[in-house]
Amino acid sequence: MTIYLWVILAYLLVMTGYNIHRSRRIKSQDDFMVAGRSLSLTKMVFTLVCTWIGSGTFIAGAEYASYAGWSAIWQPAGAFLGIAIIYFVAGKIRTFGQYTVGDILEVRYGRFARLFGAIALIIAFTTIVAYQFRAGGYILNVISDGRISLELGQTITAVFVIGFVAIGGMIAVAHTDLPNGIIIVSACLISVPFVITAAGGWAHAHEVLEPSRFQVFASDFGKYPPLKAFAYFLSTLLLLLGVQSMYQKFYAARSPREARQAVAIWIVGTIVVETIVIAIAVFASVYNTEHGLGWDGRALVLNAARYMVPGWAGVLLLGAACAVVLSTGMNYLLSSSSNVMRDIYQSMINPNADPDRMVALQKVFIVLMGFCAFLMIFIPTYMKSQISILQYAYFAYTMYGVAVTPALFAALTWKRATWQGGVASIVGGAVATVFFEFVLPAIAPGVMQGAGGAAGAVFGADPWGIPSIYPSAIISIGALVLVSLMTPAPKPEELAQLFPDQVGVPKA
């Protein structure tokens, strides 16, 4: 086991050196935030894969599959559909060519929409960064057989992620994602045949695992299994349709055409990796059951790397697990710090800020926000609270998906959306998510249903058994549509930047 740990640490040091080397090319704010808008098609594809494939796949996805079996595919399936839809707007996003989704929100809905959207995004993305730290700590703890404590592992991960982003910004992140993406995709493709063989194949899996692991909707979690499964599908779909980290990659592409081509390839890579990880988790469940390795869903992919594949393939798969944590943490930390600088500081406080000062100040905020993310996961760890990466992911996805995505996507596709409707959607979605996820369980715990048994402890209870994303999404989308229809339509000149084909408005 020592060899695994040393290889992973060596990989982290190599990535650090590579990151420092790439950071020497930073000359401007454009370089730091969007890599000088110079990413090639190949780098675009792999950085998109790395941004989306994180511990939500390798740790939370495996945790989901340990209870839901093959029906766990519902969670990543939302991304499959989301990427297909994004394909049709990727070129427009690159043509708009700004820095954050707040730039789009302000063009359509005004400065308050930009501010409220930035606040919702910062909350969601800081949560995502926090559980990357948790996943990194867990990985180091497992592969060291406990020699590295969970607390120390989280700290090591946080230091590397925060340091990587502060040193190089997008120019380092995107170029680091190239080797990370290659490792992730190749490790999954190479490992899955070994894992299936070690578990005894499909027929043997049917003999060992409970029938619920092969149902379309696993019956052992949630009061209403189909609603629960589709809630994960919907939260993933809504996050991906509006997730700023992806939009920033489109801004960083060399051209609108290459941005759109990258999305077409990205969907293939995402389907392959997400499906393979679930397959590895399901067959690792068989192996764990027969070899007494326990039933910790978070460790399924890690155990597969340690016990079910040859040593060289195991190192590659563990490297992939570390790569997804680092790359996702880096991307979301950079993205949320960009909101602080662009949507709050530059938009609201100092519009004429010096670009060099902007880069230096953003590095300070990267460290501060990274520390806040670290506290979000360290404090519950110190207090010995039960932590599920899956539940962290679900909250972050829901917050962003209902507070930002409806208004953002309407800004790009629905000309009738008004600034009043956009603001109402953002505020209504954020408030509803906080209410159903935190306030209602605190003031009326009796309405929370569906948390019985081990699976319920992982997936959590819901108000009256109905996942919070449904009422939250209804409030957000309903506010957007109703308020927009009740207020005056935008004037053609107000749509010019995003809809240059408007009658009477010259194309940019």
Secondary structure, 3 states (H helix, E strand, C coil): CHHHHHHHHHHHHHHHHHHHHHHCCCCCHHHHHHHHHCECHHHHHHHHHHHHCCHHHHCHHHHHHHHHHHHHHHHHHHHHHHHHHHCCCHHHHHHHCCCCHHHHHHHHHCHHHHHHHHHHHHHHHHHHHHHHHHHHHHHHHHHCCCCCCHHHHHHHHHHHHHHHHHHHHHHHHHHHHHHHHHHHHHHHHHHHHHHHHHCCHHHHHHHHCCHHHHCCCCCCCCCCHHHHHHHHHHHHHHHHHHCHHHHHHHHHECCHHHHHHHHHHHHHHHHHHHHHHHHHHHHHHHHHHHHCCCCCHHHHHHHHHHHHCCHHHHHHHHHHHHHHHHHHHHHHHHHHHHHHHHHHHHHHHCCCCCHHHHHHHHHHHHHHHHHHHHHHHHHHHHCCCCCCHHHHHHHHHHHHHHHCHHHHHHHHHCCCCCHHHHHHHHHHHHHHHHHHHHHHHHHCHHHEECCCHHHHHHHCCEECCCCCHHHHHHHHHHHHHHHHHHCCCCCHHHHCCCCCCCCCCCCC
